[in-house]
Amino acid sequence: MSDARRGGDARATNGRNVATFDRLRAAGVVPTGRWAGMAALALVPVGMGVLLRHPPLVLVGALGVAYAAYARGDSAPEVTVALERELSDPTPDPGDEVTVTVRVRNDGERVLPDLRVVDGVPAALASESPARLGTALRPGRTATLRYRVTAVRGMHEWDPVHVLARNPSGSRERDTRIDAEGATTMRCTPELEASSSLPLRGLTTVYSGRVPTDVGGAGLEFHSTREYRHGDPANRVNWARYARTGTLSTLEFREERAATVVVCVDAREEAYLAPDHESANAVERSVEAASQAVPALLDSGDRVGVAAFGPGDCWLAPGVGDDHAVRARELLATHPTLAPTPSGERFLATTWVRRFRRRIPADAQVLFCTPLPDDYAVTVARRLDAYGHAVTVISPDPTADDTPGRRLARVERANRVSRLRAAGIRVLDWGDEPLATELERAAARWSR
């Protein structure tokens, strides 16, 4: 899947600001090289003027040498600025535009003739306008930088502001990073919206719920009849048979029990795939699927947990109730493992599987949200299923077919889907349709 670019979500790259930081030099006082070779060039007209005995040429060359000497002797100014950052909304909803205001005040006693400021915008936030400012600033004066970002799910922290100050000649510059006062983080927590009812497999708990079983007891669907026992509820006595034969018997109905489900999101670096730079990457879509699945399962009375197959310790034990729903929402929205861009941390998949097995209840099923970017995702799904945890895979499709390499990646992913289905694991291959629509179609297929 090499052609499906990692982190293809345009909102998660913010290329303009990142590129600006990459071009800036390391911190410290460094020569810019603007006047490199100026003295040597200035000596040319001096030499020609002497040979030709033409004083104006000598004068021009002397001026060039003097300017080169001035540029070489001019030092970089001290960066004595105070920075303050303000967000128009520190807790926006996804998709909202947030205006960021950065005020730069010169607290020194000298004029800063060439001051350049680049704000440390989080990589996941797209900026419609450049987050940089170039100005000259007198002592005590303030300059203002304003730009807008589009909010996406997660906790976003601004890096220190990159400040660069040059001397009047531009021959030397002082490069530093300064922490801004005021707002440094933005928290974007979407509401959890339940999708249509999720079709679950037969692994259940002892608690009543919505998953049909082959156990007779209290329920809605007729299962069998048995001999009456003292203490059986009167509403389950087969009165029609008693009226006909005079024999008491008790009706048994098919019990419906609750399920324990752990919703697991594949958040490895390999899973940050997208068909193009304008589309959401597969991890974002997997988190979207989990954000719809969790409230749907909780509303149905199931016990629900959340985990991430990726670096960091992202785990919420199965539970029920409003407080548990709030914790699940916060984890899905703000946990660093589920960030819109990959963390780059080292991840040991085999260690994660062992730790996950120790944590997950024995009667839990797994709802695995993964784009199936490699064979190891298939291995994890089959291994968990073999351990007795019924696995259902929701797989957002991040592939495209505009190049031979991407067409090959699509074929490889289709083969992984086929291998899982051949192993008896349910796979929802999620394309461009809304998730609720895909779930309805899958439920119809799985019920046949």
C-alpha positions in Angstrom: 0.0 0.0 0.0 3.0 2.3 -0.5 1.2 4.4 -3.1 -1.6 5.3 -0.7 0.2 8.1 1.1 0.4 8.1 4.9 -1.5 10.9 6.5 -3.2 11.9 3.3 -5.8 14.0 5.0 -5.2 17.6 3.9 -6.4 18.8 7.3 -3.7 16.8 9.0 -0.6 18.1 7.2 -0.7 21.9 7.2 2.1 22.0 4.7 2.5 25.7 4.5 3.5 26.2 8.1 5.6 23.0 8.4 7.5 24.0 5.2 8.2 27.4 6.7 9.8 25.9 9.8 11.8 23.5 7.7 13.4 26.4 5.8 14.5 28.3 8.9 17.9 27.7 10.3 18.8 26.3 13.7 18.6 28.6 16.7 21.5 31.1 17.4 23.3 33.9 15.6 24.3 33.0 12.1 25.4 34.9 9.0 22.9 35.0 6.2 25.4 35.1 3.4 23.6 38.0 1.8 26.8 40.0 1.2 29.1 37.0 0.6 31.7 37.9 -2.0 30.8 41.6 -1.9 34.3 42.7 -0.9 35.9 40.7 -3.6 33.6 42.1 -6.2 34.2 45.7 -4.9 37.9 45.2 -5.5 37.4 44.7 -9.2 36.4 48.3 -10.0 39.2 49.5 -7.7 41.8 47.6 -9.6 40.4 48.7 -13.0 40.3 52.3 -11.8 43.9 52.1 -10.8 45.0 50.5 -14.1 42.9 52.9 -16.2 43.7 55.8 -13.9 40.0 56.5 -13.7 39.1 57.9 -10.2 35.3 57.3 -10.4 35.8 53.6 -10.7 38.1 53.7 -7.7 35.4 55.6 -5.7 32.7 53.1 -6.6 34.9 50.2 -5.6 35.8 52.0 -2.3 32.1 52.5 -1.5 31.5 48.8 -2.1 34.4 47.8 0.2 33.1 50.1 2.9 29.6 48.7 2.7 30.9 45.1 2.8 33.0 46.1 5.9 29.9 47.6 7.5 27.8 44.5 6.8 30.6 42.3 8.2 30.9 44.3 11.4 27.2 44.8 12.0 25.9 42.4 14.8 22.5 40.7 15.0 20.0 42.5 17.4 18.9 40.9 20.6 15.4 39.4 20.4 13.7 41.2 23.3 10.0 40.6 22.4 7.0 39.5 24.4 4.4 37.2 22.7 0.8 36.6 23.5 -1.6 34.2 21.8 -5.3 34.3 21.8 -7.9 31.8 20.4 -11.4 33.0 19.4 -12.7 29.6 20.6 -10.5 27.2 22.6 -13.1 24.4 22.5 -14.6 24.4 19.0 -16.6 21.7 17.2 -15.1 19.8 14.3 -15.1 21.9 11.2 -15.4 25.3 12.9 -13.0 28.1 11.9 -11.0 29.5 14.8 -9.2 32.8 14.6 -5.7 32.9 16.2 -4.3 36.2 17.2 -0.6 36.6 18.1 0.6 39.9 19.5 4.3 40.7 19.3 5.7 43.6 21.5 9.2 45.0 21.4 10.3 45.2 25.0 13.9 46.2 24.1 15.5 49.7 23.6 16.5 49.2 20.0 14.5 49.1 16.8 14.1 45.6 15.3 14.5 46.5 11.6 13.7 43.1 10.2 11.6 40.9 12.5 10.0 37.6 11.3 7.6 35.5 13.3 6.2 32.1 12.5 3.6 30.6 14.9 4.0 27.0 16.0 0.7 25.7 14.5 -0.1 22.1 15.4 0.5 19.8 12.4 -3.1 18.6 12.3 -4.7 22.0 11.9 -5.0 23.5 8.4 -4.4 27.2 8.1 -6.2 29.1 5.4 -3.9 32.1 5.8 -0.1 32.1 6.5 0.7 31.8 10.2 3.7 34.2 9.8 4.5 37.9 10.0 7.3 40.1 8.8 7.7 43.6 10.1 9.9 46.3 11.6 9.2 47.1 15.3 10.2 50.1 17.3 10.7 49.9 21.1 7.4 49.6 23.0 5.4 49.0 19.8 3.2 46.0 19.1 2.5 44.1 15.9 -0.4 41.7 15.4 -0.6 38.4 13.5 -4.0 36.9 12.7 -4.8 33.7 10.9 -7.5 31.1 10.9 -7.4 27.4 11.4 -10.1 24.7 10.8 -10.8 22.6 14.0 -10.4 18.9 13.8 -10.9 16.2 16.5 -8.3 16.1 19.2 -6.2 18.0 21.7 -3.9 20.4 19.8 -1.0 22.1 21.5 0.9 25.0 19.9 4.7 24.8 19.6 6.8 27.8 20.7 6.8 30.8 18.3 9.7 30.8 15.9 11.3 34.3 15.9 14.0 35.6 13.6 15.6 39.1 13.8 18.1 40.5 11.3 20.3 43.5 11.5 19.7 46.5 9.1 22.1 45.2 6.5 20.6 41.7 6.6 24.1 40.1 7.0 23.4 38.4 10.4 20.3 37.1 12.0 19.3 35.8 15.5 17.1 32.7 15.4 15.2 31.7 18.5 11.9 30.1 19.7 9.8 31.8 22.4 6.8 30.4 24.4 3.8 32.7 23.9 1.6 33.7 26.9 -2.1 33.0 26.8 -3.7 30.1 24.9 -1.4 27.2 24.0 -4.0 24.4 23.5 -7.3 23.8 21.7 -9.6 21.0 22.6 -12.0 19.7 20.0 -14.3 17.0 21.3 -17.1 15.9 18.9 -20.4 14.6 20.2 -20.9 10.8 19.9 -23.7 10.1 17.5 -25.1 6.6 17.4 -25.4 4.9 14.1 -27.9 2.3 13.2 -28.0 -0.8 15.5 -24.8 -2.8 15.2 -25.2 -6.5 14.4 -23.2 -8.5 17.0 -22.2 -12.1 17.1 -23.4 -14.6 19.6 -20.9 -14.2 22.4 -22.8 -12.7 25.3 -22.8 -12.1 29.0 -25.2 -13.3 31.7 -27.0 -10.0 31.7 -30.2 -9.4 29.7 -29.8 -7.5 26.5 -30.6 -7.6 22.8 -28.5 -10.5 21.4 -30.6 -13.7 20.8 -29.3 -16.9 22.3 -30.1 -20.6 22.2 -30.9 -20.5 25.9 -34.5 -20.9 27.1 -35.8 -18.5 29.7 -37.5 -15.0 29.8 -37.7 -13.4 26.4 -39.9 -12.6 23.5 -39.5 -15.4 20.9 -40.9 -18.9 21.8 -38.3 -21.5 22.5 -39.9 -24.6 24.1 -42.2 -25.9 26.9 -41.3 -27.8 30.0 -42.9 -29.2 33.1 -44.3 -26.7 35.6 -42.1 -26.0 38.6 -43.2 -24.4 41.8 -42.5 -20.7 41.7 -42.7 -20.3 37.9 -44.3 -16.9 37.0 -48.1 -17.1 36.2 -47.6 -15.2 33.0 -45.4 -18.0 31.6 -47.9 -20.9 32.4 -49.3 -22.5 29.3 -53.0 -21.9 30.3 -54.3 -23.1 27.0 -52.8 -26.5 27.5 -54.0 -26.6 31.1 -57.6 -25.9 30.0 -57.3 -28.6 27.4 -55.5 -31.3 29.3 -55.5 -30.2 33.0 -51.7 -30.4 33.0 -49.6 -27.5 34.1 -46.6 -26.6 31.9 -44.3 -23.6 31.5 -43.4 -21.7 28.4 -39.8 -21.0 27.6 -38.7 -18.1 25.4 -35.4 -17.5 23.7 -33.3 -15.3 26.0 -31.7 -12.1 24.8 -28.5 -11.2 26.6 -26.2 -8.3 26.6 -22.8 -8.4 25.0 -19.4 -7.1 26.1 -17.7 -5.3 23.2 -14.3 -3.7 23.0 -14.0 -1.2 20.1 -10.4 -1.3 18.9 -9.0 1.3 16.5 -5.9 0.5 14.4 -3.8 3.6 15.0 -0.4 2.4 13.8 1.6 4.6 11.5 0.9 2.2 8.7 -2.9 2.9 9.0 -2.6 6.6 8.2 -3.6 6.1 4.6 -5.9 8.1 2.3 -6.8 7.9 -1.4 -5.8 11.6 -1.9 -4.7 14.7 0.0 -8.3 16.0 0.2 -9.8 12.9 1.9 -9.8 12.0 5.6 -7.1 9.4 6.4 -8.2 5.9 7.5 -7.4 6.5 11.2 -9.8 9.4 11.2 -12.5 7.3 9.6 -11.8 4.5 12.0 -12.3 6.9 14.9 -15.5 8.1 13.3 -16.7 4.5 13.1 -15.8 3.9 16.7 -17.5 7.2 17.7 -20.8 5.9 16.2 -20.4 2.4 17.4 -19.8 3.2 21.1 -23.1 5.1 21.7 -25.1 2.7 19.6 -23.9 -0.3 21.7 -24.3 1.6 25.0 -27.9 2.5 24.0 -28.6 -1.2 23.4 -27.5 -2.1 26.9 -24.2 -3.6 26.0 -21.0 -3.2 28.0 -18.5 -1.3 25.9 -14.7 -0.7 26.1 -12.3 1.2 23.9 -8.8 0.4 22.9 -6.2 1.5 20.2 -3.9 -0.8 18.3 -1.0 1.6 18.3 1.7 3.3 20.4 0.8 4.6 23.8 -1.6 3.2 26.4 -5.1 3.8 25.0 -7.5 1.7 27.0 -11.0 2.1 28.6 -12.3 -1.0 30.3 -15.9 -2.1 29.3 -18.6 -0.4 31.2 -22.1 1.1 31.0 -23.8 4.3 31.9 -23.7 8.0 31.1 -20.4 8.6 32.9 -18.8 5.8 30.9 -20.1 7.3 27.7 -18.4 10.6 28.6 -15.1 8.9 29.3 -15.3 7.1 26.0 -16.0 10.3 24.2 -13.1 12.1 25.8 -10.7 9.2 25.0 -11.8 9.0 21.3 -11.5 12.7 20.9 -8.3 13.6 22.7 -6.1 10.6 23.3 -2.6 11.2 21.7 -2.6 7.6 20.2 -5.7 8.5 18.1 -4.4 11.9 16.9 -5.2 12.9 13.3 -1.4 12.6 12.5 0.9 9.7 13.4 3.0 10.2 16.5 6.1 8.5 15.2 6.7 6.6 18.4 8.0 3.1 18.4 5.4 0.4 18.5 5.8 -3.3 19.4 2.7 -5.1 18.0 3.4 -8.5 19.7 3.7 -6.8 23.1 0.5 -5.0 22.5 -1.4 -8.2 21.7 -0.2 -9.9 24.9 -1.2 -6.9 27.0 -4.6 -6.6 25.3 -5.3 -10.3 25.9 -4.7 -9.8 29.7 -7.0 -6.8 29.8 -10.0 -7.9 27.7 -12.7 -9.9 29.5 -13.0 -13.6 28.5 -16.6 -13.1 27.2 -15.9 -9.9 25.2 -16.1 -9.6 21.4 -13.9 -7.2 19.4 -15.0 -4.6 16.9 -11.8 -4.0 15.1 -11.7 -0.7 13.0 -8.8 -1.0 10.6 -8.1 -0.2 6.9 -6.2 -3.5 6.7 -3.0 -1.8 5.6 -0.8 -4.9 5.9 -1.0 -8.6 6.7 -0.3 -8.1 10.4 -3.8 -6.5 10.8 -5.2 -9.8 9.4 -3.1 -11.8 11.8 -4.3 -9.8 14.8 -7.9 -10.2 13.8 -7.6 -14.0 13.3 -5.5 -14.4 16.5 -8.1 -12.6 18.7 -10.9 -14.7 17.1 -9.0 -17.9 17.7 -8.6 -16.9 21.4 -12.4 -17.0 21.7 -13.2 -13.3 21.2 -15.7 -13.0 18.3 -14.2 -10.4 15.9 -16.1 -8.1 13.6 -14.0 -5.9 11.3 -15.0 -2.4 10.1 -12.5 -1.5 7.4 -12.5 2.0 5.8 -11.2 1.7 2.3 -8.2 4.1 1.8 -7.2 2.8 -1.7 -7.4 4.5 -5.1 -7.0 3.2 -8.7 -5.4 6.1 -10.5 -1.9 4.5 -10.7 -0.7 1.0 -11.2 0.8 0.9 -7.7 -2.4 2.0 -6.1 -4.4 -0.5 -8.1 -2.1 -3.2 -6.8 -2.6 -1.9 -3.2 -6.3 -2.2 -3.7 -6.0 -5.8 -4.9 -3.8 -6.7 -1.9 -6.4 -5.2 0.5 -9.2 -7.0 -1.2 -7.3 -10.3 -0.7 -7.0 -9.5 3.0 -10.7 -9.0 3.2 -11.3 -12.3 1.5 -9.0 -14.1 3.8 -10.8 -12.8 6.9 -14.2 -13.7 5.5 -12.9 -17.2 4.6 -11.8 -17.6 8.2 -15.4 -16.9 9.4 -14.7 -13.3 10.5 -17.3 -10.7 9.6 -15.9 -7.8 7.6 -17.6 -4.5 6.7 -15.8 -3.1 3.7 -16.6 0.6 4.2 -16.4 2.6 1.0 -17.8 6.1 0.2 -21.3 5.4 1.6 -22.3 6.6 5.1 -21.5 4.1 7.8 -25.1 3.6 8.8 -26.0 2.6 5.2 -23.2 0.1 5.0 -24.2 -1.4 8.3 -27.8 -1.9 7.2 -26.5 -3.7 4.1 -24.1 -5.8 6.1 -26.8 -6.7 8.7 -29.0 -8.0 5.9 -26.2 -10.2 4.5 -25.1 -11.5 7.9 -28.7 -12.4 8.9 -29.2 -14.7 5.9 
